[in-house]
Structures are given as structure tokens and as C-alpha cells.
Amino acid sequence: MSPAAPLDLGPVEEFLEERLGLSRASLHLGADLEAVLRERVRARGCADLDAYRRELDRPEFARQELHVLAGQLTVGETYFFREWSQIEACIDVAMPERFAARPDGDPITVLSAGCASGEEAYSLAIALQGAYPGLVPNRIRVVGVDVNPLGIQRALRGRYSEWTLRAVPDDVRKRCFVRAGEDVGLRREIAGLVDFKVKNLLEDDPAFWRPGAFDVIFCRNVLMYLAPQKMVELLERFAGALAPRGFLFLASSESLRATSAAFDVAHTHGVFYYRRSAVPTAPARRVPGDAARPRAWVSSIHEASARVAEVAQRVSPSPRPGATRAPGEARKAGAGRPLGPAELAAIERALLLIGGERFADAMTALAALPPEAASDARVELLRAVILCQQGDLSRAERACRNALDAGDDGAAHYVLGLCQEQAGDTAGAAQHYKAAARRDPSFAMPHLRLGMLARRAGDMKTTRDELARASELLVAEQHERLVLFGGGFPRATLIGLCQAELRTQGGRG
Ligand SMILES: C[S@@+](CC[C@H](N)C(=O)[O-])C[C@H]1O[C@@H](n2cnc3c(N)ncnc32)[C@H](O)[C@@H]1O
């Protein structure tokens, strides 16, 4: 195999999508796939990539290679107490119900599915042990699984960098961690609270996934990397293995949308979560997006370029007349030329694909645009949303900067805030949400996020003020911004979340 000859990655990508569930786009996020495969071809002594692909049909070869490839291709970004509100919701709402549902003393099992290097599973164990002293690990079991064997090795070692502890409160740090050179180690009694296993969530294992095995599943920042059909398969697996009315927590940027009829959505503590339906319904065996509603988007493309133009305009309106631009925010030469009907149709198509969580396809739709249109603020914004959803935060931030540079009116600041929140920089995120709200005072979403951040920081007055503002603005929030930023939830559900939170806070609701 000549090192310079480009490889046809398609057949191996197809194999990896089938076996690991990762979408084609996410196979390229963790590493340079081509370089990784060249190295595997060499390491296994195969003549070329075709020969390597044929070898993958042998079960033992495939098992070994999936182990190695999962270690190199998955994105394991995580940190302790990444989403405190969800852990609080688990303790305050899910656990009391699960204790009541298991009165005979059967263990209550909490699964961290896609636990990376263990921070999420340990955060749950630490918080549950604090809330229910003495009950972890016998009455409450915490299990962490991940397909990446290196992640599980790190979890078992229990040593972490200071950076992964950035959201850990001081008292928890003192109680649960000790210094270990430059790193921080988990105290032995804490490390023993979680069972870790290397496990591919997409692989059959009837004993592990037996009906009712789990009371609560945390599967955060995993679905976003999966191919749509694989996401459907995994949700079916979760529905089968959760106890009736068991709890499923996803990341705040993820949602089930229309992919599964086996779950009901609910909210508490400012977060959404899902309950397995009491009587399992036949799962919706379909993928979101085109396949689910072909007529809707096909006709929308053909119908009205005028409507499309309006839509595209409303997603990210042109700068206000006289709006000042910070130094360095000069509009790019050539950006902002009026887009033609075909380009606007491509934007509309990308929007619809994003609405169906078909992020890779949405990116392909945008990639087909001519270079002049590709630097348009609206296009850069959609690109930023997609990259942020795919967890590719540095490229998402670059796209946001490009969007701002090309005249975006605030939504790009909102996406920058989401990126910084995902990276654990809540102060930076708040700055961007405030900038987004300043630039477009009718934009509800920044107020919603600012309310949630304030809630997490214990600042109840700001929580009430921001959620009240979000609740008011959501009534008239642009449909397209709900599609892009509403996490798949309809307007009424988002308003309901704000109102419920305001009632809890004793404010107006
Ligand atoms: C971004 S991390 C999320 C970590 C943690 N849940 C969080 O939210 O902080 C995504 C994890 O999903 C894991 N993953 C991806 N596909 C998987 C599969 N098929 N089976 C098990 N784990 C998988 C990756 O190895 C990676 O560790």
C-alpha cells in the first residue's frame, strides 16, 4: 500500500458504524481515521485496507480490532459533576420513587452508559452516598460501562487531572479525593463504589440487558455520536432493560425527539428527563429526519423560495442598522451577498435535517454550497450548531467566530456559550449568553440558559428573573430558533419547564 495513495475508507466506516454505532461523521472526530487505519493495516500485517476489511469478518479479529479502534476513535471528553442539576434530580426525584418501587430491598441500579474515564459514574456514586449514607454499593449499585478499554482502565485507576475536578465543590474534594503528585486520586473507599466494565452498548448481552435490570440510566453525550438507526436500537435496548417507570437522563443538548415511543418526557430541577412508559409500547422503528417525514421536507424545498428566504433571514437577522461592531468583527469581504433560491433551499434543508438530528447529513447539505455562500453568517451559524451537537467544540467555536465576523446578530454568541458550557467554563458561557441576549433582546434561549446557570450557582434571584424573562419571550420565540436551540422540545414544554422552576422557586409562575 502506498502511503500517499488515498484510502477508500467507506467499507471500514460502514463496518464501524454497524458495530460501534458511531456515525460516519463522528468516526473522524476523535482521530485521523485514515492514519489510524493505515497503522492498523501495518500492525496486523495486512496487504492493504481491503484485506484488513476482509479480516474483520473473522469474529476474533474483529473483537480485537474493535477494542483497539474504540480506544482511538471515540471522544471521551468528560469531567466530574458535569451536570449537577441532573444528579440532584436523580437524588430528589428518581431515587425516592425507585426505593418505593423496590420495597423488598432489591438493589437499585444506576447505569452510566458511555462513562468514558469514569467521572460521571463516580460523581453519581459520591452524590448518592452523600444523600443515602451507607447504602452505596449494596442497596444502591452504580455501574459504569464504556466501549473504550483505555477509558475503563483510567476509571479503575481512579487518578485524574485537576482540570477534570473543576466543578467539584470543596467539601466533596476533601471528602473524596487525595493529592497524587500532579494529579488527584480518588480515596480508596470511593473508588470501590462503582463497578466498571468494558462494554459496547450496541452489542447483544441478554444477561446484562435483562428486563428491568436498571432503575436509572445516565447516557449523556453519547447519542450525539451515533448514527440515527443505531440511536433507535440503543433506545430500544434501554427501554427493555429499564424497570417500568425507570428513569433515563440524556445531556441537555440531546433529546429523543420522535425516535422512541417507549419514553415519556418530564422535567424537574430545570432539567428534562425521560420515564420508561409503564406498559412498553411498540418502539417507533424509524429514524428521525427524512425517512420519518419525507413529504414534509421534499415539499418544503420545492414549495416557496420566498418562504425559505424569510426563514433563513429570521434565523439570524442582518445586523441592525447602525449596530456597532467590536474591533476585529469587520464583515468579511464578500460575505453577506444575497443568497439565491437554491442556496436558501439548501439552508432550509439543513435546518430540517438538524431538526431531525441528522447532523452529518445537514453538514453535507451545507458543504454543497458554493464558497461565497459558505461564509454567509447563517451558514456559519448552522455549521456551528451542528459541530457543537457533534461535540467538535473547537471547530464549532471557529464557525461561531466566522458567523460573528460575517454579521451574525447574536445566535453565534449563544452557540459559543453552549460550547463553553460543554467545556465546563460556566463563567465564559454566561458572558456569551449575555452578549446574545443584548444583541437580540427578543431571543429567549440565552435567558433560559442564564437561569439554569444561576440555579446551579445557587443565585435564586437571577434564576427567577432570567426564567421569568425566558418564559415571556418563549411565547413568541422564532420557530427556527426553537428547532436549532430547543433541544428537540416544543415551545409549550420549554415554557412548562420555566414555569415549573419558577413555582419551585416561589417566584411568579
Ligand atoms: C463524550 S463521552 C461522554 C462521557 C460522559 N457520559 C459525559 O457525559 O461526561 C462519550 C463516551 O461514549 C462512549 N461510546 C461511544 N460509543 C459507544 C458504544 N457503542 N458503546 C459504549 N460506549 C460508547 C465513548 O467511548 C466515550 O467515552
The ligand as a MOL file (V3000), in Angstrom:
LIG
                    3D

  0  0  0     0  0            999 V3000
M  V30 BEGIN CTAB
M  V30 COUNTS 27 29 0 0 0
M  V30 BEGIN ATOM
M  V30 1 C -18.2070 12.3620 25.3590 0
M  V30 2 S -18.0650 10.8840 26.2560 0 CHG=1
M  V30 3 C -19.3560 11.0770 27.4380 0
M  V30 4 C -18.8920 10.8160 28.8380 0
M  V30 5 C -19.9400 11.0700 29.9110 0
M  V30 6 N -21.1370 10.3040 29.6990 0
M  V30 7 C -20.2720 12.5390 29.9910 0
M  V30 8 O -21.3230 12.9690 29.5420 0
M  V30 9 O -19.4480 13.2960 30.5360 0 CHG=-1
M  V30 10 C -18.7660 9.6840 25.1210 0
M  V30 11 C -18.4040 8.2800 25.5010 0
M  V30 12 O -19.2760 7.3820 24.7960 0
M  V30 13 C -18.5360 6.2110 24.5410 0
M  V30 14 N -19.1710 5.4010 23.4940 0
M  V30 15 C -19.3650 5.7310 22.2010 0
M  V30 16 N -19.9170 4.6920 21.5390 0
M  V30 17 C -20.0920 3.6910 22.4440 0
M  V30 18 C -20.5970 2.3690 22.3660 0
M  V30 19 N -21.0360 1.8510 21.2210 0
M  V30 20 N -20.6210 1.6350 23.4960 0
M  V30 21 C -20.1520 2.1490 24.6590 0
M  V30 22 N -19.6400 3.3750 24.7880 0
M  V30 23 C -19.6080 4.1570 23.6940 0
M  V30 24 C -17.1700 6.7420 24.1370 0
M  V30 25 O -16.1560 5.7640 24.2330 0
M  V30 26 C -16.9730 7.9010 25.1150 0
M  V30 27 O -16.2460 7.5240 26.2370 0
M  V30 END ATOM
M  V30 BEGIN BOND
M  V30 1 1 1 2
M  V30 2 1 2 3
M  V30 3 1 2 10
M  V30 4 1 3 4
M  V30 5 1 4 5
M  V30 6 1 5 6
M  V30 7 1 5 7
M  V30 8 2 7 8
M  V30 9 1 7 9
M  V30 10 1 10 11
M  V30 11 1 11 12
M  V30 12 1 11 26
M  V30 13 1 12 13
M  V30 14 1 13 14
M  V30 15 1 13 24
M  V30 16 1 14 15
M  V30 17 1 14 23
M  V30 18 2 15 16
M  V30 19 1 16 17
M  V30 20 1 17 18
M  V30 21 2 17 23
M  V30 22 1 18 19
M  V30 23 2 18 20
M  V30 24 1 20 21
M  V30 25 2 21 22
M  V30 26 1 22 23
M  V30 27 1 24 25
M  V30 28 1 24 26
M  V30 29 1 26 27
M  V30 END BOND
M  V30 END CTAB
M  END
